[in-house]
Amino acid sequence: MLELNRLTHSSEHVNITDPKALASPPIPLCEDKFYAKLPCYDFVWSGNQSRRVSDIVSAIMANNPGRPIPTNKVWFLLWPEEVDAWFTSHPLHAPGALHFTERNATMISYGVQTNSSSAPKRGQTEDPTFKFIVPLQIAAEREIARFLIGDPKFCWSFGFKEFAQPAVAKDVTISPLNLMGPVFFLAFSMFSFALQLGFLATEKELKLCQAMTVMGVYDTAYWLSWLIWDGILTFVSSLFLVLFGMMFQFDFFLKNSFFVIFLLFLLFHLAFMLSSFISKSSSATTVGFLVFLIVFITQTVATGGFP
């Protein structure tokens, strides 16, 4: 419960007013993917065994900024359909593919195929578009342009920016409070609830109240003693629960009214009403467990997003 909250970082969850340009990024290692199976390949390509396309791919590998790509990190197939079948039979082995088509002496077209999706890991979200697809696109355009104009040193530099946008998705918080907090608070409240229910049912079964009445003690004295003792215990335990939640900076306690949360836990502890319907102490445990089970199921369904 004392771990720090970890946020899943993604551009969908934040306001982007002035995105930074991604200029000429290199094709990354396939091992840099959050999830990859070995042996993996930096990219796959198809080109119908065209010699000119092979030269372009060789230039992409040799001119990758900061890291030439070795031949054993690239996989070749003849047709895009074969690439689709290979991706299906080899999941997580390559982040994407380049498909080249030599249309005539002055036109070579290409397409970029992604084999990755947005993936969260350790509080971060991997963006396959800017991490893998954009580098492949820039590399293909650069080497096709150099090949067609006949200048292998032709300067080709572009920057890509994400569109400025408001946050379009709800931020996802992964924290111990979100995962175990509801169950913990329910168990905390049910502990004293079940104890009070059992004590009241036991005294009712033993007819202590009637015995005190026969001895001349008013019913108000009996119930007042219960209210004072259990009221103090309930008040103190509820107060400490809320104060510790605020001390550990849990949003549930910081962003909601102190009085409302305190009153919620305070009223939950009061089991006097249910005790009126229980005549035996043996039934108190069953009723307490039944209440816990009903609330737990309702809580699980509600936190799961239904209805």
MARDOKOL-985726 format. One record per residue (C-alpha): x, y, z. Coordinates in steps of 0.001 Angstrom, whole numbers, padded with zeros to 6 digits, always signed. Layout:
% MARDOKOL-985726
XYZ ...
***
This chain:
% MARDOKOL-985726
+000000+000000+000000 +002957+002328+000438 +004299+002049-003121 +004325+005175-005235 +001696+005420-007950 +002991+004620-011424 +001395+006283-014423 +001157+004721-017836 +002715+007395-020042 +001120+007808-023453 +000425+010840-025631 -003282+010000-025405 -003253+010823-021698 -001581+014257-021803 -002097+017615-023484 +000384+018143-026330 +000703+021822-027268 +004170+021994-028858 +005447+018517-029792 +009134+018094-030520 +010249+017087-034005 +011765+013658-034523 +014568+014320-037030 +016205+011475-038995 +015933+008809-036290 +017862+005553-036844 +016180+002197-037281 +016402+000763-033747 +017500-002681-032698 +014661-005179-032640 +015803-006091-029134 +014807-002575-028062 +011142-003529-028360 +009359-003939-025064 +008404-007457-026119 +010461-009401-028680 +011254-013033-029398 +014771-014078-030364 +016146-014351-032938 +014571-011112-034091 +015075-008874-037116 +015290-005083-037346 +012957-005158-040350 +011616-007425-043078 +011443-006431-046744 +009988-007654-050025 +010925-006612-053558 +010419-009441-056069 +014176-010057-056345 +014766-006689-058020 +018457-005852-058190 +017780-002143-057827 +015613-002730-054770 +018337-004930-053275 +020826-002077-053703 +018419+000314-051974 +017963-002057-049032 +021747-002506-048783 +022094+001284-048628 +019430+001461-045907 +021398-001036-043858 +024781+000626-044446 +023619+004216-043907 +021518+003676-040789 +022512+006632-038538 +024849+005609-035760 +024590+001866-036394 +024990-000057-039652 +022542-002948-039753 +024162-006380-040288 +022713-008763-042855 +021639-011267-040209 +019245-008665-038733 +017211-008279-041946 +014816-010845-043449 +013878-010994-047142 +010713-012361-048759 +009456-012059-052330 +005913-010762-051917 +003873-008823-049323 +001583-011846-048948 +004575-013906-047850 +005453-011220-045318 +001921-011397-043896 +002206-015160-043536 +005658-014826-041959 +004412-012264-039428 +001549-014593-038526 +003828-017585-037989 +006607-015557-036297 +004951-013150-033842 +007187-010604-032101 +010180-011425-034329 +010203-008118-036281 +008653-004674-035630 +007805-003887-039261 +008410-004407-042971 +009212-002456-046145 +007549-003419-049431 +009217-002118-052615 +007807-002098-056145 +009946-001119-059148 +007423+000435-061533 +009825+001817-064141 +013314+003250-064491 +012404+006472-062694 +009802+005292-060187 +010238+002967-057237 +007337+002926-054799 +007331+001543-051296 +005017+000768-048410 +005604+000435-044690 +003898-002342-042749 +003771-002337-038980 +003947-005476-036907 +003723-003752-033536 +001053-002232-031372 +001099+000121-028428 +002449-001849-025465 +002773-000817-021794 +005700-001930-019649 +006951-000681-016271 +004888+002487-016380 +005851+003397-019972 +003969+002952-023249 +005828+002008-026417 +004760+004014-029476 +005392+001797-032541 +004747+004636-034995 +007545+006960-033919 +009857+004248-032626 +009808+001852-035598 +007600+002977-038513 +008850+006563-038951 +012542+005484-039026 +011718+002873-041688 +009821+005457-043737 +012629+008025-043578 +015274+005428-044452 +013301+004138-047458 +012615+007643-048815 +016216+008727-048308 +017816+005799-050113 +015262+005734-052949 +015925+009439-053583 +019693+008949-053495 +019475+005961-055823 +017272+007666-058418 +019329+010881-058577 +022594+008941-058492 +024079+010758-055495 +024811+008414-052532 +025752+011421-050359 +022624+013439-051063 +021462+015182-047872 +018043+013975-046810 +016835+015288-043473 +013245+015448-042316 +011577+015942-038972 +008241+014470-037974 +005998+015888-035285 +003036+014444-033516 -000113+016499-033981 -000812+018942-031172 -003821+017632-029310 -005642+017641-025994 -005742+014552-023832 -008212+012218-025521 -008007+009217-023206 -008416+008799-019503 -005132+008505-017668 -004482+005012-016406 -003080+004767-012916 -001522+001518-011809 -001037+001570-008058 -001453-000671-005016 -004313+001579-003879 -006259+000940-007087 -005533-002779-007066 -005931-003710-003392 -007312-000572-001761 -011032-001387-002119 -010579-004890-000705 -008403-003604+002141 -010876-000895+003166 -013783-003323+002935 -011987-005866+005136 -011045-003102+007588 -014668-002034+007927 -016039-005574+008051 -013731-006542+010938 -015368-004329+013540 -018750-004785+011827 -018648-008554+012391 -017338-008175+015965 -020091-005759+016950 -022713-007911+015296 -021478-010996+017180 -021334-009244+020557 -024809-007788+020188 -026276-011122+019090 -024585-012923+022006 -025945-010507+024606 -029353-010695+022963 -029250-014503+023084 -028224-014457+026765 -031015-011963+027504 -028677-009628+029378 -030830-006627+028586 -033910-008282+030114 -031895-009283+033192 -030741-005698+033679 -034329-004514+033307 -035467-006961+036025 -032744-005540+038275 -034144-002058+037764 -031688-000744+035164 -033220+001265+032363 -032828+000111+028754 -031287+003475+027962 -028347+002726+030268 -027712-000547+028464 -027762+000967+024987 -025881+004067+026119 -023002+001913+027345 -022883+000227+023934 -022966+003533+022091 -020224+005084+024228 -017817+002134+024016 -018346+001115+020392 -018865+004706+019337 -015413+005630+020642 -013757+002604+018985 -015527+003238+015697 -014752+006953+015774 -011053+006438+016505 -010532+003648+013954 -012344+005570+011196 -010440+008750+012006 -007060+007003+011922 -007899+005252+008658 -008676+008550+006920 -005693+010353+008459 -003239+007630+007433 -004709+007633+003924 -004089+011375+003694 -000627+011047+005228 +000421+008533+002561 -000916+010864-000147 -003562+008537-001576 -005704+010429-004080 -008887+008806-002795 -008436+010601+000522 -006904+013823-000820 -009391+014551-003604 -012572+013790-001679 -014180+015498+001274 -012667+014491+004593 -016077+014613+006263 -017757+012425+003614 -015061+009717+003741 -014940+009754+007533 -018732+009496+007763 -018715+006611+005259 -016372+004478+007362 -018012+005562+010616 -021511+004518+009539 -020284+001263+008049 -019043+000185+011462 -022439+000538+013086 -024022-002912+013078 -026809-002151+015551 -029515-002206+012904 -028763-005727+011630 -028527-007072+015167 -032277-006513+015539 -032900-009279+012998 -030511-011831+014543 -031561-013945+017496 -028554-016302+017767 -024860-015545+017995 -024092-018428+015632 -026002-016591+012908 -023969-013411+013341 -020876-014871+011655 -022950-016131+008739 -024681-012780+008292 -021375-010909+008537 -019787-013146+005901 -022859-012796+003678 -022674-009004+003874 -018960-009124+003060 -019580-011431+000092 -022367-009274-001351 -020366-006063-000996 -017212-007702-002408 -019032-008984-005513 -020731-005623-006048 -017436-003820-005609 -015614-006128-008055 -018285-005720-010726 -018411-001936-010296 -014629-001447-010476 -014525-003637-013584 -016576-001072-015495 -020004-002767-015438 -022607-001522-015886 
***
